[in-house]
Amino acid sequence: MIVVRFLFVLLLGFILGVGATLYLIHSGAGDLVIRRTEAVQDMERRLHDVEQQRDTLSHQLDDVIGRAGRMEASFGALEHRFHELEQQLEQTKPAGERPAG
């Protein structure tokens, strides 16, 4: 008889424990307990810091891309000007003379 009572109490405790666990998981009440832990708060701080770094790096990348575009345009203009000067030099040289090179 004592064994039956013990097993009944054990089974009842297991069922109540499972029920309480499921309630905490589905109701969101367990989130409050989890958010209070130091490890979770530390991870949230790290995540916030990483997001700030990502935003900063994204801004820097946009700046570098803009500078690269301006440098490419400047180089293209410089190359165009070089070809113009080269053509002018060829036109001003006498026909029999060849450039040294």
Phi, psi and omega in degrees: 000320179292323179295319180295317178296317179299313179295323178296315179294321178296314179295317178297318178296320178296314181296317178295322178296316178295317179298316179295320179296313179298321178299314181296323181291313186279333184276342183087357178293332179289337179296324179298319179293319182291319182293336182282344183289150183293323181296318180292319178296321177296317179294323177295319177297315179298318178299317178298317179296319180293322177295321176295318177297319179298317179295319178296315180294325177296317178296317178296321179296319177299319178297317181295319179297319177297315178296319180297320177297317178294320178296321179296317178296318179296318179295320178297318178294320179296318178297318178298316179296321178299316179295323176297315179295323179296318178294319178297321179295319179293325180287327182277340179285148174297156186295328183279343183276137177248146178292143179285137179173000000 
